[in-house]
Amino acid sequence: MSQPGETTAVATSLDDLNRLDGSHLGYTDWYTVTQDEVSRFGEVTQDTYWIHTDPERAKEGPFGGTIAHGFFTLALLVPLASALIRVDLGGVGVNYGLDRVRFPSPVRVGSRIRAGATLQGVAAIDGGVQIKLLVTGEIEGAPKPCLVAESLIRYYA
């Protein structure tokens, strides 16, 4: 998967992050979800439920076709969010976890999605800093988001 969009915010210090705190960081480019990716995700995670992996059977299902796994959509959070903010404190960044995740709307295979993010918190931790991003995944033309997640990322110098 290629990196969607250009990084809109760059932080090389705690002061930079504090200045960005509370700011909407923009939106990524649109990304098309393919059946091949969804099927491969199902194989890797051993979740090959037909609603995700059997296009013919899924035509008769509640969504009229296959849909991405919620966790597939969540996995896209990393490349999408990294297209919106780059933190370089001279060390390493790690996914610390999630405070809240919701999947309000299914992502039909073939849909185009993008993410927007707001930096909702910056906190000093031993050896680095932790940020909280509120990331919202949108489906092109859909009234409800496909993902709303509070992502915690730690950066160590």
Contacts in CASP RR format, 6 or more apart in sequence:
PFRMAT RR
TARGET T0000
AUTHOR 0000-0000-0000
METHOD contacts of the structure
MODEL  1
MSQPGETTAVATSLDDLNRLDGSHLGYTDWYTVTQDEVSRFGEVTQDTYW
IHTDPERAKEGPFGGTIAHGFFTLALLVPLASALIRVDLGGVGVNYGLDR
VRFPSPVRVGSRIRAGATLQGVAAIDGGVQIKLLVTGEIEGAPKPCLVAE
SLIRYYA
1 31 0 8 1.000
1 37 0 8 1.000
1 76 0 8 1.000
1 79 0 8 1.000
3 79 0 8 1.000
3 82 0 8 1.000
3 83 0 8 1.000
4 28 0 8 1.000
4 29 0 8 1.000
4 30 0 8 1.000
4 31 0 8 1.000
4 79 0 8 1.000
4 80 0 8 1.000
4 83 0 8 1.000
4 114 0 8 1.000
5 28 0 8 1.000
5 29 0 8 1.000
5 83 0 8 1.000
6 83 0 8 1.000
7 82 0 8 1.000
7 83 0 8 1.000
7 84 0 8 1.000
7 85 0 8 1.000
7 86 0 8 1.000
8 25 0 8 1.000
8 26 0 8 1.000
8 83 0 8 1.000
8 84 0 8 1.000
8 85 0 8 1.000
9 20 0 8 1.000
9 23 0 8 1.000
9 25 0 8 1.000
9 84 0 8 1.000
9 85 0 8 1.000
9 86 0 8 1.000
9 119 0 8 1.000
10 16 0 8 1.000
10 85 0 8 1.000
10 86 0 8 1.000
10 87 0 8 1.000
10 88 0 8 1.000
11 17 0 8 1.000
11 20 0 8 1.000
11 85 0 8 1.000
11 86 0 8 1.000
11 87 0 8 1.000
11 88 0 8 1.000
11 89 0 8 1.000
12 87 0 8 1.000
12 88 0 8 1.000
12 89 0 8 1.000
13 89 0 8 1.000
14 89 0 8 1.000
14 122 0 8 1.000
14 124 0 8 1.000
14 129 0 8 1.000
17 87 0 8 1.000
17 119 0 8 1.000
17 122 0 8 1.000
17 129 0 8 1.000
17 131 0 8 1.000
18 122 0 8 1.000
20 85 0 8 1.000
20 119 0 8 1.000
20 122 0 8 1.000
21 119 0 8 1.000
21 120 0 8 1.000
21 121 0 8 1.000
21 122 0 8 1.000
22 118 0 8 1.000
22 119 0 8 1.000
22 120 0 8 1.000
22 121 0 8 1.000
23 118 0 8 1.000
23 119 0 8 1.000
24 116 0 8 1.000
24 117 0 8 1.000
24 118 0 8 1.000
25 84 0 8 1.000
25 85 0 8 1.000
25 116 0 8 1.000
25 117 0 8 1.000
25 118 0 8 1.000
25 119 0 8 1.000
25 133 0 8 1.000
26 84 0 8 1.000
26 116 0 8 1.000
26 117 0 8 1.000
27 84 0 8 1.000
27 114 0 8 1.000
27 115 0 8 1.000
27 116 0 8 1.000
27 138 0 8 1.000
28 80 0 8 1.000
28 83 0 8 1.000
28 84 0 8 1.000
28 114 0 8 1.000
28 115 0 8 1.000
28 116 0 8 1.000
29 83 0 8 1.000
29 114 0 8 1.000
30 112 0 8 1.000
30 113 0 8 1.000
30 114 0 8 1.000
30 140 0 8 1.000
31 76 0 8 1.000
31 80 0 8 1.000
31 112 0 8 1.000
31 113 0 8 1.000
31 114 0 8 1.000
32 110 0 8 1.000
32 111 0 8 1.000
32 112 0 8 1.000
33 68 0 8 1.000
33 72 0 8 1.000
33 107 0 8 1.000
33 108 0 8 1.000
33 109 0 8 1.000
33 110 0 8 1.000
33 111 0 8 1.000
33 112 0 8 1.000
33 113 0 8 1.000
34 109 0 8 1.000
34 110 0 8 1.000
35 55 0 8 1.000
35 66 0 8 1.000
35 109 0 8 1.000
35 110 0 8 1.000
37 72 0 8 1.000
38 52 0 8 1.000
38 53 0 8 1.000
38 66 0 8 1.000
38 67 0 8 1.000
38 68 0 8 1.000
38 69 0 8 1.000
38 72 0 8 1.000
38 109 0 8 1.000
39 52 0 8 1.000
39 53 0 8 1.000
41 47 0 8 1.000
41 52 0 8 1.000
41 68 0 8 1.000
41 69 0 8 1.000
41 71 0 8 1.000
41 72 0 8 1.000
41 75 0 8 1.000
42 48 0 8 1.000
42 52 0 8 1.000
42 53 0 8 1.000
42 69 0 8 1.000
42 72 0 8 1.000
45 69 0 8 1.000
45 71 0 8 1.000
47 69 0 8 1.000
47 71 0 8 1.000
50 57 0 8 1.000
50 58 0 8 1.000
51 58 0 8 1.000
51 61 0 8 1.000
51 63 0 8 1.000
51 66 0 8 1.000
51 67 0 8 1.000
52 58 0 8 1.000
52 66 0 8 1.000
52 67 0 8 1.000
52 68 0 8 1.000
52 69 0 8 1.000
53 66 0 8 1.000
54 66 0 8 1.000
55 65 0 8 1.000
55 66 0 8 1.000
55 109 0 8 1.000
58 64 0 8 1.000
58 65 0 8 1.000
58 66 0 8 1.000
58 67 0 8 1.000
59 65 0 8 1.000
63 106 0 8 1.000
63 108 0 8 1.000
64 108 0 8 1.000
65 108 0 8 1.000
65 109 0 8 1.000
66 108 0 8 1.000
66 109 0 8 1.000
67 106 0 8 1.000
67 107 0 8 1.000
67 108 0 8 1.000
67 109 0 8 1.000
68 106 0 8 1.000
68 107 0 8 1.000
68 108 0 8 1.000
68 109 0 8 1.000
70 103 0 8 1.000
70 107 0 8 1.000
70 147 0 8 1.000
72 107 0 8 1.000
73 103 0 8 1.000
73 107 0 8 1.000
73 113 0 8 1.000
73 137 0 8 1.000
73 146 0 8 1.000
73 147 0 8 1.000
74 101 0 8 1.000
74 103 0 8 1.000
74 147 0 8 1.000
74 149 0 8 1.000
76 113 0 8 1.000
76 115 0 8 1.000
77 115 0 8 1.000
77 135 0 8 1.000
77 147 0 8 1.000
77 149 0 8 1.000
77 151 0 8 1.000
78 95 0 8 1.000
80 114 0 8 1.000
80 115 0 8 1.000
80 116 0 8 1.000
80 135 0 8 1.000
80 137 0 8 1.000
81 115 0 8 1.000
81 117 0 8 1.000
81 133 0 8 1.000
81 135 0 8 1.000
81 151 0 8 1.000
81 153 0 8 1.000
83 115 0 8 1.000
84 115 0 8 1.000
84 116 0 8 1.000
84 117 0 8 1.000
84 133 0 8 1.000
85 117 0 8 1.000
85 119 0 8 1.000
85 131 0 8 1.000
85 133 0 8 1.000
87 93 0 8 1.000
87 129 0 8 1.000
87 131 0 8 1.000
87 153 0 8 1.000
87 155 0 8 1.000
89 128 0 8 1.000
89 129 0 8 1.000
89 155 0 8 1.000
89 156 0 8 1.000
89 157 0 8 1.000
90 157 0 8 1.000
91 155 0 8 1.000
91 156 0 8 1.000
91 157 0 8 1.000
92 155 0 8 1.000
92 156 0 8 1.000
93 153 0 8 1.000
93 154 0 8 1.000
93 155 0 8 1.000
93 156 0 8 1.000
94 153 0 8 1.000
94 154 0 8 1.000
94 155 0 8 1.000
94 156 0 8 1.000
95 151 0 8 1.000
95 152 0 8 1.000
95 153 0 8 1.000
96 130 0 8 1.000
96 152 0 8 1.000
96 153 0 8 1.000
96 154 0 8 1.000
97 151 0 8 1.000
97 152 0 8 1.000
98 149 0 8 1.000
98 150 0 8 1.000
98 151 0 8 1.000
98 152 0 8 1.000
99 132 0 8 1.000
99 150 0 8 1.000
99 152 0 8 1.000
100 148 0 8 1.000
100 149 0 8 1.000
100 150 0 8 1.000
101 147 0 8 1.000
101 148 0 8 1.000
101 149 0 8 1.000
101 150 0 8 1.000
102 147 0 8 1.000
102 148 0 8 1.000
102 149 0 8 1.000
103 146 0 8 1.000
103 147 0 8 1.000
104 144 0 8 1.000
104 145 0 8 1.000
104 146 0 8 1.000
104 147 0 8 1.000
104 148 0 8 1.000
105 139 0 8 1.000
105 142 0 8 1.000
105 144 0 8 1.000
105 145 0 8 1.000
105 146 0 8 1.000
106 146 0 8 1.000
107 113 0 8 1.000
107 139 0 8 1.000
107 146 0 8 1.000
108 139 0 8 1.000
111 139 0 8 1.000
111 140 0 8 1.000
111 142 0 8 1.000
112 139 0 8 1.000
112 140 0 8 1.000
113 137 0 8 1.000
113 138 0 8 1.000
113 139 0 8 1.000
113 140 0 8 1.000
113 146 0 8 1.000
114 137 0 8 1.000
114 138 0 8 1.000
114 140 0 8 1.000
115 135 0 8 1.000
115 136 0 8 1.000
115 137 0 8 1.000
115 138 0 8 1.000
115 147 0 8 1.000
116 135 0 8 1.000
116 136 0 8 1.000
116 137 0 8 1.000
116 138 0 8 1.000
117 133 0 8 1.000
117 134 0 8 1.000
117 135 0 8 1.000
117 136 0 8 1.000
118 133 0 8 1.000
118 134 0 8 1.000
119 131 0 8 1.000
119 132 0 8 1.000
119 133 0 8 1.000
120 132 0 8 1.000
120 133 0 8 1.000
120 134 0 8 1.000
120 150 0 8 1.000
121 131 0 8 1.000
121 132 0 8 1.000
122 129 0 8 1.000
122 130 0 8 1.000
122 131 0 8 1.000
123 129 0 8 1.000
123 130 0 8 1.000
123 131 0 8 1.000
125 154 0 8 1.000
127 156 0 8 1.000
127 157 0 8 1.000
128 154 0 8 1.000
128 155 0 8 1.000
128 156 0 8 1.000
128 157 0 8 1.000
129 154 0 8 1.000
129 155 0 8 1.000
130 152 0 8 1.000
130 153 0 8 1.000
130 154 0 8 1.000
130 155 0 8 1.000
131 152 0 8 1.000
131 153 0 8 1.000
131 155 0 8 1.000
132 150 0 8 1.000
132 151 0 8 1.000
132 152 0 8 1.000
133 150 0 8 1.000
133 151 0 8 1.000
133 153 0 8 1.000
134 148 0 8 1.000
134 149 0 8 1.000
134 150 0 8 1.000
134 151 0 8 1.000
135 147 0 8 1.000
135 148 0 8 1.000
135 149 0 8 1.000
135 150 0 8 1.000
135 151 0 8 1.000
136 145 0 8 1.000
136 147 0 8 1.000
136 148 0 8 1.000
137 145 0 8 1.000
137 146 0 8 1.000
137 147 0 8 1.000
137 148 0 8 1.000
138 145 0 8 1.000
138 146 0 8 1.000
139 145 0 8 1.000
139 146 0 8 1.000
END
